[in-house]
Amino acid sequence: DAELKNRFQAEAHAVAMLSQPNIVSVYDVGHSGETEYIVMELIEGETLKQRMAEHGVFSATEALHYATQICKALQHAHAHGIVHRDIKPGNIMVLKGALREDGVDPRGVRLMDFGIAAGRVLTRLTITGARIGTPVYMSPEQAKGQKLDHRSDIYSLGIVLYEALTGQPPFTGGYETVIHQQIFQMPTPPKQLRPEIPQALSDLVLRMLEKDPAKRPGLDEVVRVL
């Protein structure tokens, strides 16, 4: 599919222009025969999804470290006009040796698959009107199939932070059930599930999960509160 190849190349080139310590570097983009390829930096570590499976709930301090570094990655990407569209624990890497006694090494957290995962299937799926992304981490506007901007990433990051703090995402169930909840239902406050979570942090997560994108805090404010 020529259009799909062009989109793949364009998105990969756009991501290759990003240069920030918390974003996986893309070194080259090209094709060999019929195969399109991307050359990325090799990272040794585990995804946040794997860490969640192993450790369950994180301390507020550890969750804050991860969220702050991903915010910085998104600030850089958004400043270059790139919306990730698929923020989830499986796309966040924690490098081997990143955990220290005093917390998490800021250089040890990387955001991966910047728009490329969405780009890979975007053309084919939008023709049928299908939704793109993982429903558990989808913003309401993404669940509705509306046009996305940077505020959708803020919502998805709020879901990841919620899960890191409480050990569970705010909405679970089958595909259509989660979609309905994302659009219509407000989640249980994190502090209600884990009383030791600081009130300010619980409040911030709920603001990031506002259904109306205009009511969500900007990344500068999120970083300041974190």
Secondary structure, 3 states (H helix, E strand, C coil): CHHHHHHHHHHHHHHHCCCCCCECCEEEEEEECCEEEEEECCCCEEEHHHHHHHHCCCCHHHHHHHHHHHHHHHHHHHHCCCCCCCCCHHHEEEECCCEECCEECHHHEEECCCCHHHHHHHHHHHHHCCCCCCHHHCCHHHHCCCCCCHHHHHHHHHHHHHHHHHCCCCCCCCHHHHHHHHHHCCCCCHHHHCCCCCHHHHHHHHHHCCCCHHHCCCHHHHHHHC
